[in-house]
Amino acid sequence: MGEGWKFARVGDLATMVKRGKAPAYSDSGLLVLSQKCVRDGHVDPSFGRRTDVRSRPVPEWALLRSGDCLVNSTGTGTLGRVGYLSEVPGPATVDGHVTIVRPDSKKVVPAYLGIVLQWQQRDLIALQSGSTNQTELAPSALSAVEVSLPPLAEQRRIVDLVSSIDSRTAESRRLREAAEAARSAVFEQFAEGMGNGPTVTLGAIAEVVSGVTKDEKRQVGDRLTEVPYLRVANVQRGYLDLGEMTTIKVEPARAERLRLKAGDVLFNEGGDRDKLGRGWVWEDQVADCIHQNHVLRARLNTVDFDPWFVSIWGNSHFGREWFELNGSQTTNLASLNLSTLRVFPIPAIPPADQRRVVDLWMGFDSVSKLAGDVESATTALRASLLADLLSGDHQIPETYDRFLDGAA
């Protein structure tokens, strides 16, 4: 570790504040933050509820302060999740499922403690106790957790650098979400405008077929060829995930018959409700690729319809509702057969209008993907930097402070 670095227990750097019985909620009064409010690294007050303090006053020590770290201390899904409270959203407290870790600013930079606790979430989860149905991270266990503690000046540099990365990640996330919302809004507005306009069935404009069955028995002595094939997991809503492809052995004639061609529109047969009818357009990304029987293929036989328009329509709110309404339903599964897919209605609008819809969709989609790539890259950068910085093996030089002063 670097000069001046040491390990310290959380209990030596902060006070643990734990509420007891849950408050009685009301329509107005003091804001109460729950587990839902504690996100990854930050706090979202919008999920909070209110309590009437006239019936049960909240002590001063239980009121939130700027710099508090909130740790989810019960449950199984969010146990150990940490949120740093940079600013208090008015008078507020927490319920009995959240522990307040209140840093002593003379010993530790509050935001640094929030970062390091979030980084060590796995360590926090490992300290849980209790039964399968009700686990708990006790304040005493949380207090005993050891964290790396650089000098205060180094803590501030780490906070500043990580905060800068977090800001870029948040900006990218907002841009991605805005692009996705705009894409959906534009298309749904178009769908509403179609109203009861003329339609054609998918079967009237395309050859709709199923694929190869994975566990189908082959005859002994059959001459087989091994080819890549698409599974349900590869066919997502609005894109194809080809990161993990598998192969299958089939008869050469069948492989040729099922070989995908650019412009083929793919639809998932079903499984979970969210998979029903979802899909996208094949663009010859993988040579000689075929598809399994749970992925249905529509090959257009007319230039009057754009394959991307057909797929976008299938992935729209209208398409999802239509597939759910017309697909076969059981308790846990939903399925879409060839006969049903063939009668799926497609708006019969001019090709130029279809192209405008596709261009709008693709434009918003490009912005969304670009922002998502930046979001992923900055998230990975944050993790990589923290792994180096919190180990103490690498330190931010003091010249970084002078750089910031010059840039201000």
C-alpha positions in Angstrom: 0.0 0.0 0.0 1.0 3.6 -0.5 2.5 5.9 2.1 0.0 6.9 4.8 -2.4 4.1 3.8 -4.0 1.8 6.4 -6.9 -0.4 7.1 -9.7 0.8 9.4 -13.0 -0.6 10.6 -16.1 1.1 9.5 -17.2 1.4 13.1 -14.0 3.5 13.8 -14.9 5.9 11.0 -18.6 6.3 11.3 -21.6 5.8 13.6 -24.2 3.2 12.8 -27.8 4.5 13.0 -30.6 1.8 13.0 -34.3 2.5 13.3 -36.5 0.1 15.1 -40.2 -0.5 14.4 -41.5 0.6 10.9 -43.3 4.0 10.9 -47.0 4.3 10.2 -47.4 5.7 6.7 -49.7 8.5 5.7 -50.4 10.8 2.8 -48.2 13.6 4.1 -45.5 14.2 6.7 -41.9 13.3 7.1 -40.3 11.5 4.1 -39.2 7.9 4.9 -36.6 6.3 2.6 -36.8 2.5 2.2 -34.8 -0.2 0.5 -36.2 0.8 -2.9 -34.6 4.2 -2.5 -31.1 2.8 -2.1 -29.7 2.4 -5.6 -26.2 1.4 -6.7 -24.1 4.2 -5.3 -26.8 6.8 -4.9 -30.2 7.4 -3.3 -33.5 8.0 -5.2 -36.1 9.7 -2.9 -38.9 9.2 -5.4 -39.6 5.8 -4.0 -40.0 7.1 -0.4 -43.2 7.3 1.6 -44.5 9.7 4.2 -45.2 9.3 7.9 -47.2 11.6 10.3 -44.7 12.5 13.0 -47.4 13.8 15.3 -48.4 10.2 16.2 -44.8 9.0 16.5 -42.1 11.6 16.7 -38.8 10.8 15.0 -35.7 11.5 17.2 -33.1 14.0 15.9 -30.4 11.3 15.5 -32.6 9.4 13.1 -33.0 12.4 10.7 -30.9 12.1 7.6 -27.9 14.4 7.0 -25.8 15.2 3.9 -22.9 12.7 3.7 -24.9 9.8 5.2 -24.3 6.4 3.6 -27.5 4.2 3.5 -27.0 0.4 3.5 -29.9 -2.0 2.9 -29.7 -4.3 5.9 -32.5 -6.9 5.5 -33.9 -9.1 2.8 -32.3 -11.2 0.0 -32.6 -9.2 -3.2 -31.0 -5.9 -2.1 -29.1 -6.8 1.0 -25.8 -4.9 1.2 -26.7 -2.3 -1.5 -25.2 1.0 -0.7 -26.3 4.5 -1.5 -24.5 7.8 -0.8 -26.7 10.8 0.2 -24.9 13.8 -1.2 -27.9 16.0 -0.5 -30.8 15.6 1.8 -34.2 15.9 0.1 -35.8 17.9 2.9 -36.5 16.4 6.4 -36.3 12.7 6.0 -35.5 9.4 7.8 -35.2 5.7 7.0 -37.3 2.7 7.8 -36.1 -0.3 9.8 -34.7 -2.1 6.8 -32.0 0.5 6.1 -29.0 1.3 8.3 -27.5 4.8 8.3 -23.7 4.8 8.3 -22.8 8.4 9.4 -19.2 9.2 8.7 -16.9 11.3 10.9 -15.6 13.8 8.3 -12.4 14.3 10.4 -11.5 10.7 9.8 -12.9 9.9 6.4 -14.3 11.8 3.4 -18.0 10.8 3.5 -18.2 10.2 -0.2 -15.1 8.1 -0.2 -16.7 5.8 2.5 -19.8 5.5 0.3 -17.6 4.5 -2.7 -15.6 1.9 -0.8 -18.7 0.4 0.9 -20.3 0.1 -2.5 -17.2 -1.5 -3.9 -17.2 -4.1 -1.0 -20.9 -5.0 -1.4 -20.0 -8.7 -1.7 -18.2 -8.5 1.6 -21.3 -7.0 3.2 -23.5 -9.7 1.8 -21.2 -12.4 3.1 -21.8 -11.1 6.7 -25.6 -11.7 6.6 -27.2 -13.7 9.3 -30.7 -15.1 10.0 -33.0 -17.5 8.3 -33.6 -18.2 4.6 -36.8 -16.1 4.7 -35.3 -13.2 6.7 -31.6 -12.3 6.4 -30.0 -9.4 8.1 -26.8 -7.4 8.0 -26.5 -6.4 11.7 -25.0 -3.0 12.6 -22.3 -4.8 14.6 -21.2 -6.8 11.6 -21.3 -3.7 9.3 -19.2 -1.9 11.9 -16.5 -4.5 11.9 -16.0 -4.4 8.1 -12.4 -3.3 7.2 -11.8 -0.8 4.4 -8.7 0.6 2.9 -8.0 4.2 4.1 -5.7 6.5 2.3 -4.8 10.0 3.5 -7.7 12.5 3.3 -6.1 14.3 0.3 -5.9 11.0 -1.6 -9.5 10.2 -0.6 -10.7 13.5 -2.1 -8.8 12.8 -5.4 -10.4 9.4 -5.7 -13.9 10.8 -5.0 -13.3 13.6 -7.5 -12.2 11.2 -10.2 -14.9 8.6 -9.6 -17.6 11.4 -9.4 -16.5 12.6 -12.8 -16.9 9.2 -14.3 -20.2 8.7 -12.6 -21.4 12.0 -14.1 -20.5 10.8 -17.6 -22.2 7.5 -17.0 -25.4 9.2 -15.7 -25.4 11.6 -18.8 -25.1 8.6 -21.1 -27.9 6.7 -19.3 -30.2 9.7 -19.5 -29.5 10.1 -23.2 -30.1 6.4 -23.9 -33.4 6.4 -22.0 -34.5 9.6 -23.7 -33.7 8.1 -27.2 -35.5 4.9 -26.3 -38.6 6.8 -25.0 -38.6 9.0 -28.2 -38.3 6.0 -30.4 -41.2 4.3 -28.7 -43.3 7.5 -28.7 -42.8 8.2 -32.4 -43.7 4.7 -33.4 -46.7 4.4 -31.1 -48.0 7.7 -32.4 -47.7 6.2 -35.9 -49.4 3.0 -34.8 -52.4 5.0 -33.4 -52.6 7.0 -36.6 -53.0 3.8 -38.5 -56.3 3.2 -36.7 -58.4 0.9 -38.7 -56.5 1.4 -41.9 -55.9 -1.3 -44.5 -53.7 -4.3 -43.6 -52.3 -7.4 -45.1 -51.4 -10.6 -43.4 -47.8 -11.7 -43.0 -48.6 -14.9 -44.8 -49.8 -13.0 -47.8 -46.4 -11.2 -48.3 -43.9 -13.7 -47.0 -43.0 -17.4 -46.8 -43.3 -18.3 -43.1 -41.4 -21.4 -41.9 -40.1 -23.1 -38.8 -36.5 -24.3 -38.2 -34.7 -27.4 -37.2 -35.4 -29.3 -34.0 -32.3 -29.6 -31.9 -32.9 -33.1 -30.4 -34.4 -34.6 -33.6 -33.0 -38.1 -34.2 -31.0 -38.6 -37.4 -30.9 -41.8 -39.3 -27.7 -43.9 -39.0 -25.6 -43.4 -42.1 -27.1 -40.0 -42.9 -24.6 -37.6 -44.5 -24.7 -34.6 -42.2 -23.1 -31.2 -42.3 -22.4 -29.0 -39.3 -23.7 -25.5 -39.5 -24.3 -22.6 -37.0 -27.9 -22.0 -36.0 -29.9 -19.3 -34.2 -31.5 -20.0 -30.8 -34.2 -18.1 -29.0 -31.4 -16.4 -26.9 -29.8 -15.0 -30.1 -33.1 -13.3 -31.2 -33.8 -10.4 -29.0 -36.4 -7.6 -29.3 -34.9 -5.2 -31.9 -31.5 -6.7 -32.2 -29.6 -10.0 -32.6 -27.2 -11.2 -29.9 -24.6 -13.3 -31.8 -22.0 -13.3 -29.1 -22.5 -17.0 -28.4 -23.4 -19.2 -31.3 -23.8 -22.9 -31.4 -23.8 -25.5 -34.2 -25.9 -28.4 -35.2 -25.5 -31.3 -37.7 -28.2 -31.6 -40.3 -28.7 -33.0 -43.8 -27.1 -30.8 -46.5 -30.4 -30.3 -48.3 -32.1 -29.2 -45.1 -29.3 -26.9 -44.2 -29.7 -25.3 -47.6 -33.5 -25.0 -47.3 -33.2 -23.4 -43.9 -30.2 -21.2 -44.6 -30.9 -17.6 -43.6 -30.7 -14.8 -46.2 -30.3 -11.1 -45.7 -33.7 -9.5 -45.1 -35.3 -12.5 -43.4 -37.5 -11.4 -40.5 -37.2 -13.5 -37.4 -39.8 -14.1 -34.7 -39.5 -16.1 -31.5 -42.1 -18.8 -31.1 -42.4 -18.1 -27.4 -41.5 -19.5 -24.0 -41.8 -16.7 -21.4 -44.3 -13.9 -22.3 -41.6 -11.4 -23.0 -40.1 -13.7 -25.7 -43.4 -14.2 -27.7 -43.0 -12.7 -31.2 -39.9 -10.8 -30.4 -37.3 -10.6 -33.1 -35.3 -8.7 -35.7 -33.9 -8.8 -39.2 -31.1 -11.1 -40.4 -28.3 -9.4 -42.2 -26.0 -12.3 -43.2 -23.8 -11.8 -40.1 -22.8 -15.5 -40.0 -22.3 -17.6 -43.1 -24.4 -20.7 -43.7 -26.5 -20.0 -40.6 -29.9 -21.7 -40.1 -32.5 -21.4 -37.3 -34.0 -23.7 -34.7 -37.7 -24.6 -34.6 -38.4 -22.1 -31.8 -37.3 -19.3 -34.1 -39.8 -18.7 -37.0 -38.6 -17.1 -40.2 -40.6 -14.8 -42.6 -39.0 -14.3 -46.0 -40.7 -11.5 -47.9 -41.8 -12.2 -51.5 -42.6 -8.6 -52.5 -40.7 -5.4 -52.7 -43.7 -3.5 -51.5 -42.8 -4.2 -47.8 -39.7 -3.4 -46.0 -38.4 -6.2 -43.7 -37.3 -3.7 -41.0 -40.7 -2.1 -41.1 -42.3 -5.5 -40.6 -40.0 -6.4 -37.7 -40.4 -3.0 -36.0 -44.2 -3.4 -36.3 -43.9 -6.9 -34.7 -41.8 -5.5 -31.8 -44.2 -2.5 -31.3 -46.7 -2.3 -28.5 -49.4 -3.3 -31.0 -47.4 -6.4 -32.0 -46.7 -7.5 -28.5 -50.3 -7.2 -27.5 -51.5 -9.0 -30.7 -49.1 -11.9 -30.1 -50.1 -12.2 -26.4 -53.8 -12.1 -27.4 -53.5 -14.6 -30.2 -50.7 -16.9 -29.0 -51.4 -20.1 -27.1 -51.2 -19.6 -23.4 -50.5 -22.0 -20.5 -49.8 -21.3 -16.9 -46.1 -20.6 -17.4 -45.6 -20.6 -21.1 -46.8 -18.8 -24.3 -46.3 -20.0 -27.8 -46.8 -18.8 -31.3 -47.5 -21.3 -34.1 -47.0 -20.8 -37.9 -50.7 -20.5 -38.6 -51.1 -17.7 -36.1 -48.0 -15.9 -37.3 -49.1 -16.0 -40.9 -52.3 -14.0 -40.1 -50.4 -11.3 -38.2 -51.7 -8.0 -39.7 -49.2 -5.6 -41.3 -50.2 -2.0 -42.1 -50.6 -1.7 -45.9 -48.9 1.7 -46.3 -46.7 2.9 -49.2 -43.0 1.8 -49.2 -41.8 5.4 -48.9 -43.9 5.8 -45.7 -42.5 2.5 -44.4 -39.0 3.8 -45.0 -39.6 7.0 -43.1 -40.8 5.0 -40.1 -37.7 2.8 -40.4 -35.3 5.8 -40.7 -36.8 7.4 -37.6 -36.6 4.2 -35.6 -33.0 3.5 -36.7 -31.9 7.1 -35.9 -33.2 6.9 -32.4 -31.8 3.4 -32.1 -28.3 4.5 -33.2 -28.3 7.3 -30.5 -29.5 4.8 -27.9 -26.8 2.2 -28.8 -24.1 4.9 -28.9 -25.1 6.2 -25.5 -25.3 2.6 -24.2 -21.8 1.9 -25.4 -20.5 5.0 -23.5 -22.4 4.0 -20.4 -20.9 0.5 -20.5 -17.4 1.8 -21.2 -17.5 4.3 -18.3 -19.0 1.7 -16.0 -16.1 -0.7 -16.9 -13.6 2.2 -16.5 -14.9 2.9 -13.0 -14.5 -0.7 -11.9 -11.0 -0.9 -13.3 -9.9 2.3 -11.7 -11.4 1.4 -8.3 -9.6 -2.0 -8.4 -6.3 -0.1 -8.8 -7.0 2.9 -6.6 -8.5 1.1 -3.6 -5.7 -1.5 -3.5 -3.3 1.3 -2.8 -0.9 0.0 -5.5 -1.6 3.0 -7.7 -2.1 6.5 -6.4 -3.4 9.7 -8.1 -0.4 12.2 -8.2 -0.6 15.5 -6.5 -0.2 17.2 -9.9 -3.8 16.1 -10.5 -4.9 18.7 -8.0 -3.0 21.5 -9.8 -4.5 20.3 -13.1 -8.0 20.7 -11.6 -7.2 24.1 -10.2 -6.0 25.2 -13.7 -9.1 23.8 -15.3 -11.5 25.5 -12.9 
